[in-house]
Amino acid sequence: VMCAWTATAPLDGLHAKACHAALDVIAAARDYGSGEQRPVPTRIGIHAGRIFVGHAGGGGHYAYSIIGDIANTASRIEGLNKLIGTSLLVSEDVAASLQGFVLRPVGRFRLRGKLAPVGIVEVLARPSEGAEETIALCERFALTLAAYQAERWDEAAAAFAALAADYPEDGPSAFYSRRCRLLLEAPPEHADPAIIRVDGK
């Protein structure tokens, strides 16, 4: 499902409204699967910018849709959730306007079909709803990610392994713990190994 919050000019609070809606969807899916119902995996990606909304197609087959690079990037961000074990990811452009949310930068990724890397941020909780344990996790993760981005692989590997052990349900800690082990086993093949290339959707 692709949704768009549209305006003729950027509006204060528009990105926050999108994040509130996304958190509502995630909570509803979690509540639905909390009893005997099977859990419903829910992954959401949010990006912002100019879009085209209208009919597209040809040969007699047309669809009313959201078209353009912004829509494609949002789709790639949504898919990134599966790779790193998260539920709600936004681009750094969206995160820059969010006030009070519990946020965790999770790195820079070159998404499929993109030339330039995109900074990605996880939205963990609404304003004033972040648990102390979640905030503590974010603080430790930020320090460890800084070591990773500085290419201090041994330090980052040990710290991410400790995070994964302390927070076994945390997807990004497990993802980076695995990645650090791979980097220690084999030298990086590209110029900036801190930028993670994503080949899948």
Secondary structure as UniProt FT lines:
FT   TURN            12..13
FT   HELIX           14..32
FT   STRAND          44..46
FT   STRAND          52..58
FT   TURN            59..60
FT   STRAND          61..67
FT   HELIX           69..84
FT   STRAND          88..91
FT   HELIX           92..95
FT   TURN            96..97
FT   STRAND          102..110
FT   TURN            112..113
FT   STRAND          118..125
FT   TURN            127..128
FT   HELIX           132..149
FT   TURN            150..151
FT   HELIX           153..166
FT   TURN            168..169
FT   HELIX           171..185
FT   TURN            193..194
FT   STRAND          195..197
//
